[in-house]
Amino acid sequence: MVFLDAGKCQKCKTKICIEMCSGQAITAGSDGGVPLFDREKCIHCAACLWNCVYAREEGSDLANVDFRAGSGGLHSNIN
């Protein structure tokens, strides 16, 4: 999982992705900026994906969060 636009995360006041993460895989980043992601704790519930308040681009239904599975599937070192 990646945050696509770090600037949007830095502007975000709610950080709802941290609150909604049932696996506690997303934690507050240093100085309130981009949240940190721990792939070992991620249970792939997609709460971050569905609750992110920022769109990838104006008019898009897609959030500023993206799941990326490499050759190892959901538990690859890319995700």
mmCIF file of the N, C-alpha and C atoms, coordinates in Angstrom:
data_MODEL
# 
_entry.id   MODEL 
# 
loop_
_atom_site.group_PDB 
_atom_site.id 
_atom_site.type_symbol 
_atom_site.label_atom_id 
_atom_site.label_alt_id 
_atom_site.label_comp_id 
_atom_site.label_asym_id 
_atom_site.label_entity_id 
_atom_site.label_seq_id 
_atom_site.pdbx_PDB_ins_code 
_atom_site.Cartn_x 
_atom_site.Cartn_y 
_atom_site.Cartn_z 
_atom_site.occupancy 
_atom_site.B_iso_or_equiv 
_atom_site.pdbx_formal_charge 
_atom_site.auth_seq_id 
_atom_site.auth_comp_id 
_atom_site.auth_asym_id 
_atom_site.auth_atom_id 
_atom_site.pdbx_PDB_model_num 
ATOM 1   N N  . MET A 1 1  ? 0.856   -1.163  0.000   1.00 0.00 ? 1  MET A N  1 
ATOM 2   C CA . MET A 1 1  ? 0.000   0.000   0.000   1.00 0.00 ? 1  MET A CA 1 
ATOM 3   C C  . MET A 1 1  ? 0.897   1.218   0.000   1.00 0.00 ? 1  MET A C  1 
ATOM 4   N N  . VAL A 1 2  ? 0.515   2.199   -0.796  1.00 0.00 ? 2  VAL A N  1 
ATOM 5   C CA . VAL A 1 2  ? 1.278   3.442   -0.860  1.00 0.00 ? 2  VAL A CA 1 
ATOM 6   C C  . VAL A 1 2  ? 0.331   4.634   -0.832  1.00 0.00 ? 2  VAL A C  1 
ATOM 7   N N  . PHE A 1 3  ? 0.844   5.735   -0.306  1.00 0.00 ? 3  PHE A N  1 
ATOM 8   C CA . PHE A 1 3  ? 0.145   7.010   -0.375  1.00 0.00 ? 3  PHE A CA 1 
ATOM 9   C C  . PHE A 1 3  ? 0.703   7.694   -1.615  1.00 0.00 ? 3  PHE A C  1 
ATOM 10  N N  . LEU A 1 4  ? -0.127  7.938   -2.612  1.00 0.00 ? 4  LEU A N  1 
ATOM 11  C CA . LEU A 1 4  ? 0.345   8.388   -3.913  1.00 0.00 ? 4  LEU A CA 1 
ATOM 12  C C  . LEU A 1 4  ? 0.862   9.819   -3.936  1.00 0.00 ? 4  LEU A C  1 
ATOM 13  N N  . ASP A 1 5  ? 0.211   10.722  -3.246  1.00 0.00 ? 5  ASP A N  1 
ATOM 14  C CA . ASP A 1 5  ? 0.618   12.128  -3.234  1.00 0.00 ? 5  ASP A CA 1 
ATOM 15  C C  . ASP A 1 5  ? 0.872   12.547  -1.789  1.00 0.00 ? 5  ASP A C  1 
ATOM 16  N N  . ALA A 1 6  ? 2.143   12.608  -1.426  1.00 0.00 ? 6  ALA A N  1 
ATOM 17  C CA . ALA A 1 6  ? 2.512   12.940  -0.047  1.00 0.00 ? 6  ALA A CA 1 
ATOM 18  C C  . ALA A 1 6  ? 1.980   14.303  0.372   1.00 0.00 ? 6  ALA A C  1 
ATOM 19  N N  . GLY A 1 7  ? 1.889   15.230  -0.555  1.00 0.00 ? 7  GLY A N  1 
ATOM 20  C CA . GLY A 1 7  ? 1.383   16.565  -0.255  1.00 0.00 ? 7  GLY A CA 1 
ATOM 21  C C  . GLY A 1 7  ? -0.049  16.539  0.244   1.00 0.00 ? 7  GLY A C  1 
ATOM 22  N N  . LYS A 1 8  ? -0.862  15.655  -0.313  1.00 0.00 ? 8  LYS A N  1 
ATOM 23  C CA . LYS A 1 8  ? -2.255  15.537  0.137   1.00 0.00 ? 8  LYS A CA 1 
ATOM 24  C C  . LYS A 1 8  ? -2.312  14.984  1.555   1.00 0.00 ? 8  LYS A C  1 
ATOM 25  N N  . CYS A 1 9  ? -1.443  14.046  1.870   1.00 0.00 ? 9  CYS A N  1 
ATOM 26  C CA . CYS A 1 9  ? -1.399  13.494  3.230   1.00 0.00 ? 9  CYS A CA 1 
ATOM 27  C C  . CYS A 1 9  ? -0.963  14.566  4.226   1.00 0.00 ? 9  CYS A C  1 
ATOM 28  N N  . GLN A 1 10 ? -0.026  15.401  3.837   1.00 0.00 ? 10 GLN A N  1 
ATOM 29  C CA . GLN A 1 10 ? 0.453   16.453  4.734   1.00 0.00 ? 10 GLN A CA 1 
ATOM 30  C C  . GLN A 1 10 ? -0.626  17.492  4.999   1.00 0.00 ? 10 GLN A C  1 
ATOM 31  N N  . LYS A 1 11 ? -1.478  17.764  4.003   1.00 0.00 ? 11 LYS A N  1 
ATOM 32  C CA . LYS A 1 11 ? -2.570  18.731  4.167   1.00 0.00 ? 11 LYS A CA 1 
ATOM 33  C C  . LYS A 1 11 ? -3.736  18.162  4.965   1.00 0.00 ? 11 LYS A C  1 
ATOM 34  N N  . CYS A 1 12 ? -3.857  16.847  4.999   1.00 0.00 ? 12 CYS A N  1 
ATOM 35  C CA . CYS A 1 12 ? -5.003  16.193  5.629   1.00 0.00 ? 12 CYS A CA 1 
ATOM 36  C C  . CYS A 1 12 ? -5.014  16.444  7.134   1.00 0.00 ? 12 CYS A C  1 
ATOM 37  N N  . LYS A 1 13 ? -6.124  16.951  7.614   1.00 0.00 ? 13 LYS A N  1 
ATOM 38  C CA . LYS A 1 13 ? -6.268  17.230  9.048   1.00 0.00 ? 13 LYS A CA 1 
ATOM 39  C C  . LYS A 1 13 ? -6.857  16.040  9.803   1.00 0.00 ? 13 LYS A C  1 
ATOM 40  N N  . THR A 1 14 ? -7.667  15.223  9.125   1.00 0.00 ? 14 THR A N  1 
ATOM 41  C CA . THR A 1 14 ? -8.368  14.137  9.815   1.00 0.00 ? 14 THR A CA 1 
ATOM 42  C C  . THR A 1 14 ? -7.521  12.884  9.991   1.00 0.00 ? 14 THR A C  1 
ATOM 43  N N  . LYS A 1 15 ? -6.671  12.582  9.035   1.00 0.00 ? 15 LYS A N  1 
ATOM 44  C CA . LYS A 1 15 ? -5.877  11.346  9.041   1.00 0.00 ? 15 LYS A CA 1 
ATOM 45  C C  . LYS A 1 15 ? -6.778  10.150  9.357   1.00 0.00 ? 15 LYS A C  1 
ATOM 46  N N  . ILE A 1 16 ? -7.920  10.115  8.678   1.00 0.00 ? 16 ILE A N  1 
ATOM 47  C CA . ILE A 1 16 ? -8.917  9.063   8.901   1.00 0.00 ? 16 ILE A CA 1 
ATOM 48  C C  . ILE A 1 16 ? -8.349  7.671   8.603   1.00 0.00 ? 16 ILE A C  1 
ATOM 49  N N  . CYS A 1 17 ? -7.340  7.604   7.741   1.00 0.00 ? 17 CYS A N  1 
ATOM 50  C CA . CYS A 1 17 ? -6.736  6.305   7.423   1.00 0.00 ? 17 CYS A CA 1 
ATOM 51  C C  . CYS A 1 17 ? -6.146  5.654   8.675   1.00 0.00 ? 17 CYS A C  1 
ATOM 52  N N  . ILE A 1 18 ? -5.576  6.473   9.567   1.00 0.00 ? 18 ILE A N  1 
ATOM 53  C CA . ILE A 1 18 ? -5.002  5.945   10.806  1.00 0.00 ? 18 ILE A CA 1 
ATOM 54  C C  . ILE A 1 18 ? -6.110  5.420   11.714  1.00 0.00 ? 18 ILE A C  1 
ATOM 55  N N  . GLU A 1 19 ? -7.154  6.195   11.855  1.00 0.00 ? 19 GLU A N  1 
ATOM 56  C CA . GLU A 1 19 ? -8.271  5.817   12.726  1.00 0.00 ? 19 GLU A CA 1 
ATOM 57  C C  . GLU A 1 19 ? -8.995  4.568   12.224  1.00 0.00 ? 19 GLU A C  1 
ATOM 58  N N  . MET A 1 20 ? -9.153  4.442   10.911  1.00 0.00 ? 20 MET A N  1 
ATOM 59  C CA . MET A 1 20 ? -9.939  3.349   10.340  1.00 0.00 ? 20 MET A CA 1 
ATOM 60  C C  . MET A 1 20 ? -9.155  2.046   10.170  1.00 0.00 ? 20 MET A C  1 
ATOM 61  N N  . CYS A 1 21 ? -7.849  2.093   10.288  1.00 0.00 ? 21 CYS A N  1 
ATOM 62  C CA . CYS A 1 21 ? -7.025  0.901   10.044  1.00 0.00 ? 21 CYS A CA 1 
ATOM 63  C C  . CYS A 1 21 ? -7.211  -0.119  11.163  1.00 0.00 ? 21 CYS A C  1 
ATOM 64  N N  . SER A 1 22 ? -7.949  -1.190  10.878  1.00 0.00 ? 22 SER A N  1 
ATOM 65  C CA . SER A 1 22 ? -8.248  -2.192  11.901  1.00 0.00 ? 22 SER A CA 1 
ATOM 66  C C  . SER A 1 22 ? -7.033  -3.042  12.261  1.00 0.00 ? 22 SER A C  1 
ATOM 67  N N  . GLY A 1 23 ? -6.041  -3.089  11.395  1.00 0.00 ? 23 GLY A N  1 
ATOM 68  C CA . GLY A 1 23 ? -4.826  -3.844  11.684  1.00 0.00 ? 23 GLY A CA 1 
ATOM 69  C C  . GLY A 1 23 ? -3.757  -3.011  12.355  1.00 0.00 ? 23 GLY A C  1 
ATOM 70  N N  . GLN A 1 24 ? -4.040  -1.739  12.579  1.00 0.00 ? 24 GLN A N  1 
ATOM 71  C CA . GLN A 1 24 ? -3.092  -0.781  13.148  1.00 0.00 ? 24 GLN A CA 1 
ATOM 72  C C  . GLN A 1 24 ? -1.792  -0.734  12.350  1.00 0.00 ? 24 GLN A C  1 
ATOM 73  N N  . ALA A 1 25 ? -1.929  -0.890  11.036  1.00 0.00 ? 25 ALA A N  1 
ATOM 74  C CA . ALA A 1 25 ? -0.770  -0.868  10.151  1.00 0.00 ? 25 ALA A CA 1 
ATOM 75  C C  . ALA A 1 25 ? -0.386  0.543   9.738   1.00 0.00 ? 25 ALA A C  1 
ATOM 76  N N  . ILE A 1 26 ? -1.284  1.498   9.928   1.00 0.00 ? 26 ILE A N  1 
ATOM 77  C CA . ILE A 1 26 ? -1.006  2.889   9.572   1.00 0.00 ? 26 ILE A CA 1 
ATOM 78  C C  . ILE A 1 26 ? -0.901  3.691   10.860  1.00 0.00 ? 26 ILE A C  1 
ATOM 79  N N  . THR A 1 27 ? 0.228   4.361   11.018  1.00 0.00 ? 27 THR A N  1 
ATOM 80  C CA . THR A 1 27 ? 0.464   5.167   12.212  1.00 0.00 ? 27 THR A CA 1 
ATOM 81  C C  . THR A 1 27 ? 0.864   6.577   11.803  1.00 0.00 ? 27 THR A C  1 
ATOM 82  N N  . ALA A 1 28 ? 0.803   7.477   12.760  1.00 0.00 ? 28 ALA A N  1 
ATOM 83  C CA . ALA A 1 28 ? 1.148   8.872   12.483  1.00 0.00 ? 28 ALA A CA 1 
ATOM 84  C C  . ALA A 1 28 ? 2.614   8.990   12.081  1.00 0.00 ? 28 ALA A C  1 
ATOM 85  N N  . GLY A 1 29 ? 2.853   9.772   11.034  1.00 0.00 ? 29 GLY A N  1 
ATOM 86  C CA . GLY A 1 29 ? 4.214   10.028  10.602  1.00 0.00 ? 29 GLY A CA 1 
ATOM 87  C C  . GLY A 1 29 ? 4.848   11.119  11.449  1.00 0.00 ? 29 GLY A C  1 
ATOM 88  N N  . SER A 1 30 ? 6.130   11.309  11.261  1.00 0.00 ? 30 SER A N  1 
ATOM 89  C CA . SER A 1 30 ? 6.820   12.360  12.010  1.00 0.00 ? 30 SER A CA 1 
ATOM 90  C C  . SER A 1 30 ? 6.256   13.717  11.632  1.00 0.00 ? 30 SER A C  1 
ATOM 91  N N  . ASP A 1 31 ? 6.182   14.599  12.551  1.00 0.00 ? 31 ASP A N  1 
ATOM 92  C CA . ASP A 1 31 ? 5.673   15.977  12.424  1.00 0.00 ? 31 ASP A CA 1 
ATOM 93  C C  . ASP A 1 31 ? 4.287   16.076  11.777  1.00 0.00 ? 31 ASP A C  1 
ATOM 94  N N  . GLY A 1 32 ? 3.471   15.024  11.909  1.00 0.00 ? 32 GLY A N  1 
ATOM 95  C CA . GLY A 1 32 ? 2.104   15.064  11.395  1.00 0.00 ? 32 GLY A CA 1 
ATOM 96  C C  . GLY A 1 32 ? 1.998   14.972  9.888   1.00 0.00 ? 32 GLY A C  1 
ATOM 97  N N  . GLY A 1 33 ? 3.058   14.589  9.228   1.00 0.00 ? 33 GLY A N  1 
ATOM 98  C CA . GLY A 1 33 ? 3.061   14.509  7.768   1.00 0.00 ? 33 GLY A CA 1 
ATOM 99  C C  . GLY A 1 33 ? 2.460   13.219  7.244   1.00 0.00 ? 33 GLY A C  1 
ATOM 100 N N  . VAL A 1 34 ? 3.151   12.605  6.310   1.00 0.00 ? 34 VAL A N  1 
ATOM 101 C CA . VAL A 1 34 ? 2.677   11.385  5.668   1.00 0.00 ? 34 VAL A CA 1 
ATOM 102 C C  . VAL A 1 34 ? 2.650   10.246  6.691   1.00 0.00 ? 34 VAL A C  1 
ATOM 103 N N  . PRO A 1 35 ? 1.520   9.541   6.801   1.00 0.00 ? 35 PRO A N  1 
ATOM 104 C CA . PRO A 1 35 ? 1.444   8.410   7.735   1.00 0.00 ? 35 PRO A CA 1 
ATOM 105 C C  . PRO A 1 35 ? 2.440   7.315   7.354   1.00 0.00 ? 35 PRO A C  1 
ATOM 106 N N  . LEU A 1 36 ? 2.800   6.519   8.327   1.00 0.00 ? 36 LEU A N  1 
ATOM 107 C CA . LEU A 1 36 ? 3.705   5.394   8.105   1.00 0.00 ? 36 LEU A CA 1 
ATOM 108 C C  . LEU A 1 36 ? 2.879   4.128   7.935   1.00 0.00 ? 36 LEU A C  1 
ATOM 109 N N  . PHE A 1 37 ? 3.356   3.230   7.083   1.00 0.00 ? 37 PHE A N  1 
ATOM 110 C CA . PHE A 1 37 ? 2.635   1.992   6.790   1.00 0.00 ? 37 PHE A CA 1 
ATOM 111 C C  . PHE A 1 37 ? 3.517   0.799   7.126   1.00 0.00 ? 37 PHE A C  1 
ATOM 112 N N  . ASP A 1 38 ? 2.985   -0.145  7.905   1.00 0.00 ? 38 ASP A N  1 
ATOM 113 C CA . ASP A 1 38 ? 3.683   -1.374  8.266   1.00 0.00 ? 38 ASP A CA 1 
ATOM 114 C C  . ASP A 1 38 ? 2.982   -2.534  7.569   1.00 0.00 ? 38 ASP A C  1 
ATOM 115 N N  . ARG A 1 39 ? 3.579   -3.032  6.512   1.00 0.00 ? 39 ARG A N  1 
ATOM 116 C CA . ARG A 1 39 ? 2.929   -4.072  5.704   1.00 0.00 ? 39 ARG A CA 1 
ATOM 117 C C  . ARG A 1 39 ? 2.728   -5.376  6.473   1.00 0.00 ? 39 ARG A C  1 
ATOM 118 N N  . GLU A 1 40 ? 3.524   -5.616  7.502   1.00 0.00 ? 40 GLU A N  1 
ATOM 119 C CA . GLU A 1 40 ? 3.373   -6.838  8.295   1.00 0.00 ? 40 GLU A CA 1 
ATOM 120 C C  . GLU A 1 40 ? 2.080   -6.832  9.110   1.00 0.00 ? 40 GLU A C  1 
ATOM 121 N N  . LYS A 1 41 ? 1.585   -5.672  9.459   1.00 0.00 ? 41 LYS A N  1 
ATOM 122 C CA . LYS A 1 41 ? 0.356   -5.568  10.252  1.00 0.00 ? 41 LYS A CA 1 
ATOM 123 C C  . LYS A 1 41 ? -0.895  -5.442  9.387   1.00 0.00 ? 41 LYS A C  1 
ATOM 124 N N  . CYS A 1 42 ? -0.723  -5.123  8.119   1.00 0.00 ? 42 CYS A N  1 
ATOM 125 C CA . CYS A 1 42 ? -1.857  -4.887  7.222   1.00 0.00 ? 42 CYS A CA 1 
ATOM 126 C C  . CYS A 1 42 ? -2.663  -6.171  7.007   1.00 0.00 ? 42 CYS A C  1 
ATOM 127 N N  . ILE A 1 43 ? -3.975  -6.077  7.206   1.00 0.00 ? 43 ILE A N  1 
ATOM 128 C CA . ILE A 1 43 ? -4.851  -7.232  6.991   1.00 0.00 ? 43 ILE A CA 1 
ATOM 129 C C  . ILE A 1 43 ? -5.647  -7.095  5.688   1.00 0.00 ? 43 ILE A C  1 
ATOM 130 N N  . HIS A 1 44 ? -5.307  -6.103  4.888   1.00 0.00 ? 44 HIS A N  1 
ATOM 131 C CA . HIS A 1 44 ? -5.891  -5.882  3.565   1.00 0.00 ? 44 HIS A CA 1 
ATOM 132 C C  . HIS A 1 44 ? -7.400  -5.694  3.594   1.00 0.00 ? 44 HIS A C  1 
ATOM 133 N N  . CYS A 1 45 ? -7.862  -4.952  4.594   1.00 0.00 ? 45 CYS A N  1 
ATOM 134 C CA . CYS A 1 45 ? -9.301  -4.680  4.716   1.00 0.00 ? 45 CYS A CA 1 
ATOM 135 C C  . CYS A 1 45 ? -9.742  -3.546  3.789   1.00 0.00 ? 45 CYS A C  1 
ATOM 136 N N  . ALA A 1 46 ? -8.799  -2.742  3.336   1.00 0.00 ? 46 ALA A N  1 
ATOM 137 C CA . ALA A 1 46 ? -9.033  -1.616  2.420   1.00 0.00 ? 46 ALA A CA 1 
ATOM 138 C C  . ALA A 1 46 ? -9.793  -0.453  3.057   1.00 0.00 ? 46 ALA A C  1 
ATOM 139 N N  . ALA A 1 47 ? -9.851  -0.410  4.377   1.00 0.00 ? 47 ALA A N  1 
ATOM 140 C CA . ALA A 1 47 ? -10.515 0.719   5.039   1.00 0.00 ? 47 ALA A CA 1 
ATOM 141 C C  . ALA A 1 47 ? -9.828  2.030   4.676   1.00 0.00 ? 47 ALA A C  1 
ATOM 142 N N  . CYS A 1 48 ? -8.511  2.012   4.543   1.00 0.00 ? 48 CYS A N  1 
ATOM 143 C CA . CYS A 1 48 ? -7.775  3.224   4.164   1.00 0.00 ? 48 CYS A CA 1 
ATOM 144 C C  . CYS A 1 48 ? -8.163  3.662   2.753   1.00 0.00 ? 48 CYS A C  1 
ATOM 145 N N  . LEU A 1 49 ? -8.301  2.711   1.874   1.00 0.00 ? 49 LEU A N  1 
ATOM 146 C CA . LEU A 1 49 ? -8.650  2.995   0.486   1.00 0.00 ? 49 LEU A CA 1 
ATOM 147 C C  . LEU A 1 49 ? -10.035 3.619   0.376   1.00 0.00 ? 49 LEU A C  1 
ATOM 148 N N  . TRP A 1 50 ? -10.998 3.081   1.098   1.00 0.00 ? 50 TRP A N  1 
ATOM 149 C CA . TRP A 1 50 ? -12.380 3.548   0.995   1.00 0.00 ? 50 TRP A CA 1 
ATOM 150 C C  . TRP A 1 50 ? -12.666 4.802   1.807   1.00 0.00 ? 50 TRP A C  1 
ATOM 151 N N  . ASN A 1 51 ? -11.816 5.139   2.771   1.00 0.00 ? 51 ASN A N  1 
ATOM 152 C CA . ASN A 1 51 ? -12.090 6.278   3.639   1.00 0.00 ? 51 ASN A CA 1 
ATOM 153 C C  . ASN A 1 51 ? -11.184 7.481   3.428   1.00 0.00 ? 51 ASN A C  1 
ATOM 154 N N  . CYS A 1 52 ? -10.205 7.370   2.577   1.00 0.00 ? 52 CYS A N  1 
ATOM 155 C CA . CYS A 1 52 ? -9.313  8.502   2.297   1.00 0.00 ? 52 CYS A CA 1 
ATOM 156 C C  . CYS A 1 52 ? -10.144 9.664   1.747   1.00 0.00 ? 52 CYS A C  1 
ATOM 157 N N  . VAL A 1 53 ? -9.930  10.857  2.297   1.00 0.00 ? 53 VAL A N  1 
ATOM 158 C CA . VAL A 1 53 ? -10.743 12.015  1.908   1.00 0.00 ? 53 VAL A CA 1 
ATOM 159 C C  . VAL A 1 53 ? -10.225 12.716  0.652   1.00 0.00 ? 53 VAL A C  1 
ATOM 160 N N  . TYR A 1 54 ? -9.055  12.321  0.164   1.00 0.00 ? 54 TYR A N  1 
ATOM 161 C CA . TYR A 1 54 ? -8.484  12.970  -1.019  1.00 0.00 ? 54 TYR A CA 1 
ATOM 162 C C  . TYR A 1 54 ? -8.531  12.060  -2.240  1.00 0.00 ? 54 TYR A C  1 
ATOM 163 N N  . ALA A 1 55 ? -8.993  12.609  -3.338  1.00 0.00 ? 55 ALA A N  1 
ATOM 164 C CA . ALA A 1 55 ? -9.006  11.874  -4.604  1.00 0.00 ? 55 ALA A CA 1 
ATOM 165 C C  . ALA A 1 55 ? -7.613  11.925  -5.229  1.00 0.00 ? 55 ALA A C  1 
ATOM 166 N N  . ARG A 1 56 ? -7.307  10.952  -6.074  1.00 0.00 ? 56 ARG A N  1 
ATOM 167 C CA . ARG A 1 56 ? -6.015  10.953  -6.774  1.00 0.00 ? 56 ARG A CA 1 
ATOM 168 C C  . ARG A 1 56 ? -5.868  12.198  -7.634  1.00 0.00 ? 56 ARG A C  1 
ATOM 169 N N  . GLU A 1 57 ? -6.943  12.527  -8.305  1.00 0.00 ? 57 GLU A N  1 
ATOM 170 C CA . GLU A 1 57 ? -6.962  13.732  -9.138  1.00 0.00 ? 57 GLU A CA 1 
ATOM 171 C C  . GLU A 1 57 ? -8.378  14.272  -9.136  1.00 0.00 ? 57 GLU A C  1 
ATOM 172 N N  . GLU A 1 58 ? -8.524  15.519  -9.467  1.00 0.00 ? 58 GLU A N  1 
ATOM 173 C CA . GLU A 1 58 ? -9.841  16.158  -9.425  1.00 0.00 ? 58 GLU A CA 1 
ATOM 174 C C  . GLU A 1 58 ? -10.851 15.398  -10.280 1.00 0.00 ? 58 GLU A C  1 
ATOM 175 N N  . GLY A 1 59 ? -12.011 15.119  -9.713  1.00 0.00 ? 59 GLY A N  1 
ATOM 176 C CA . GLY A 1 59 ? -13.075 14.426  -10.432 1.00 0.00 ? 59 GLY A CA 1 
ATOM 177 C C  . GLY A 1 59 ? -12.957 12.909  -10.408 1.00 0.00 ? 59 GLY A C  1 
ATOM 178 N N  . SER A 1 60 ? -11.903 12.390  -9.797  1.00 0.00 ? 60 SER A N  1 
ATOM 179 C CA . SER A 1 60 ? -11.693 10.944  -9.756  1.00 0.00 ? 60 SER A CA 1 
ATOM 180 C C  . SER A 1 60 ? -12.426 10.323  -8.570  1.00 0.00 ? 60 SER A C  1 
ATOM 181 N N  . ASP A 1 61 ? -12.876 9.087   -8.743  1.00 0.00 ? 61 ASP A N  1 
ATOM 182 C CA . ASP A 1 61 ? -13.476 8.330   -7.648  1.00 0.00 ? 61 ASP A CA 1 
ATOM 183 C C  . ASP A 1 61 ? -12.416 7.549   -6.873  1.00 0.00 ? 61 ASP A C  1 
ATOM 184 N N  . LEU A 1 62 ? -11.184 7.559   -7.370  1.00 0.00 ? 62 LEU A N  1 
ATOM 185 C CA . LEU A 1 62 ? -10.104 6.810   -6.741  1.00 0.00 ? 62 LEU A CA 1 
ATOM 186 C C  . LEU A 1 62 ? -9.414  7.646   -5.676  1.00 0.00 ? 62 LEU A C  1 
ATOM 187 N N  . ALA A 1 63 ? -9.039  7.009   -4.576  1.00 0.00 ? 63 ALA A N  1 
ATOM 188 C CA . ALA A 1 63 ? -8.425  7.710   -3.443  1.00 0.00 ? 63 ALA A CA 1 
ATOM 189 C C  . ALA A 1 63 ? -6.921  7.872   -3.629  1.00 0.00 ? 63 ALA A C  1 
ATOM 190 N N  . ASN A 1 64 ? -6.317  8.615   -2.713  1.00 0.00 ? 64 ASN A N  1 
ATOM 191 C CA . ASN A 1 64 ? -4.876  8.864   -2.709  1.00 0.00 ? 64 ASN A CA 1 
ATOM 192 C C  . ASN A 1 64 ? -4.101  7.658   -2.165  1.00 0.00 ? 64 ASN A C  1 
ATOM 193 N N  . VAL A 1 65 ? -4.763  6.535   -1.992  1.00 0.00 ? 65 VAL A N  1 
ATOM 194 C CA . VAL A 1 65 ? -4.166  5.308   -1.475  1.00 0.00 ? 65 VAL A CA 1 
ATOM 195 C C  . VAL A 1 65 ? -4.231  4.259   -2.574  1.00 0.00 ? 65 VAL A C  1 
ATOM 196 N N  . ASP A 1 66 ? -3.170  3.446   -2.682  1.00 0.00 ? 66 ASP A N  1 
ATOM 197 C CA . ASP A 1 66 ? -3.155  2.409   -3.708  1.00 0.00 ? 66 ASP A CA 1 
ATOM 198 C C  . ASP A 1 66 ? -2.563  1.128   -3.132  1.00 0.00 ? 66 ASP A C  1 
ATOM 199 N N  . PHE A 1 67 ? -3.211  0.004   -3.404  1.00 0.00 ? 67 PHE A N  1 
ATOM 200 C CA . PHE A 1 67 ? -2.654  -1.292  -3.035  1.00 0.00 ? 67 PHE A CA 1 
ATOM 201 C C  . PHE A 1 67 ? -1.823  -1.780  -4.200  1.00 0.00 ? 67 PHE A C  1 
ATOM 202 N N  . ARG A 1 68 ? -0.638  -2.269  -3.902  1.00 0.00 ? 68 ARG A N  1 
ATOM 203 C CA . ARG A 1 68 ? 0.242   -2.788  -4.951  1.00 0.00 ? 68 ARG A CA 1 
ATOM 204 C C  . ARG A 1 68 ? 0.746   -4.151  -4.515  1.00 0.00 ? 68 ARG A C  1 
ATOM 205 N N  . ALA A 1 69 ? 0.362   -5.164  -5.256  1.00 0.00 ? 69 ALA A N  1 
ATOM 206 C CA . ALA A 1 69 ? 0.816   -6.522  -4.950  1.00 0.00 ? 69 ALA A CA 1 
ATOM 207 C C  . ALA A 1 69 ? 1.838   -6.931  -5.997  1.00 0.00 ? 69 ALA A C  1 
ATOM 208 N N  . GLY A 1 70 ? 2.998   -7.316  -5.546  1.00 0.00 ? 70 GLY A N  1 
ATOM 209 C CA . GLY A 1 70 ? 4.044   -7.760  -6.456  1.00 0.00 ? 70 GLY A CA 1 
ATOM 210 C C  . GLY A 1 70 ? 3.913   -9.243  -6.735  1.00 0.00 ? 70 GLY A C  1 
ATOM 211 N N  . SER A 1 71 ? 5.016   -9.845  -7.129  1.00 0.00 ? 71 SER A N  1 
ATOM 212 C CA . SER A 1 71 ? 4.994   -11.258 -7.501  1.00 0.00 ? 71 SER A CA 1 
ATOM 213 C C  . SER A 1 71 ? 4.622   -12.161 -6.326  1.00 0.00 ? 71 SER A C  1 
ATOM 214 N N  . GLY A 1 72 ? 4.783   -11.662 -5.098  1.00 0.00 ? 72 GLY A N  1 
ATOM 215 C CA . GLY A 1 72 ? 4.440   -12.451 -3.919  1.00 0.00 ? 72 GLY A CA 1 
ATOM 216 C C  . GLY A 1 72 ? 2.996   -12.291 -3.497  1.00 0.00 ? 72 GLY A C  1 
ATOM 217 N N  . GLY A 1 73 ? 2.194   -11.608 -4.289  1.00 0.00 ? 73 GLY A N  1 
ATOM 218 C CA . GLY A 1 73 ? 0.796   -11.401 -3.942  1.00 0.00 ? 73 GLY A CA 1 
ATOM 219 C C  . GLY A 1 73 ? 0.638   -10.348 -2.875  1.00 0.00 ? 73 GLY A C  1 
ATOM 220 N N  . LEU A 1 74 ? -0.382  -10.496 -2.059  1.00 0.00 ? 74 LEU A N  1 
ATOM 221 C CA . LEU A 1 74 ? -0.681  -9.486  -1.049  1.00 0.00 ? 74 LEU A CA 1 
ATOM 222 C C  . LEU A 1 74 ? 0.440   -9.299  -0.042  1.00 0.00 ? 74 LEU A C  1 
ATOM 223 N N  . HIS A 1 75 ? 1.218   -10.330 0.197   1.00 0.00 ? 75 HIS A N  1 
ATOM 224 C CA . HIS A 1 75 ? 2.275   -10.231 1.202   1.00 0.00 ? 75 HIS A CA 1 
ATOM 225 C C  . HIS A 1 75 ? 3.652   -10.039 0.570   1.00 0.00 ? 75 HIS A C  1 
ATOM 226 N N  . SER A 1 76 ? 3.703   -9.442  -0.603  1.00 0.00 ? 76 SER A N  1 
ATOM 227 C CA . SER A 1 76 ? 4.990   -9.189  -1.242  1.00 0.00 ? 76 SER A CA 1 
ATOM 228 C C  . SER A 1 76 ? 5.672   -7.999  -0.589  1.00 0.00 ? 76 SER A C  1 
ATOM 229 N N  . ASN A 1 77 ? 6.952   -7.828  -0.859  1.00 0.00 ? 77 ASN A N  1 
ATOM 230 C CA . ASN A 1 77 ? 7.679   -6.697  -0.288  1.00 0.00 ? 77 ASN A CA 1 
ATOM 231 C C  . ASN A 1 77 ? 7.326   -5.391  -0.981  1.00 0.00 ? 77 ASN A C  1 
ATOM 232 N N  . ILE A 1 78 ? 6.550   -5.432  -2.053  1.00 0.00 ? 78 ILE A N  1 
ATOM 233 C CA . ILE A 1 78 ? 6.106   -4.222  -2.743  1.00 0.00 ? 78 ILE A CA 1 
ATOM 234 C C  . ILE A 1 78 ? 4.873   -3.660  -2.066  1.00 0.00 ? 78 ILE A C  1 
ATOM 235 N N  . ASN A 1 79 ? 4.013   -4.531  -1.552  1.00 0.00 ? 79 ASN A N  1 
ATOM 236 C CA . ASN A 1 79 ? 2.769   -4.083  -0.927  1.00 0.00 ? 79 ASN A CA 1 
ATOM 237 C C  . ASN A 1 79 ? 3.038   -3.635  0.462   1.00 0.00 ? 79 ASN A C  1 
# 
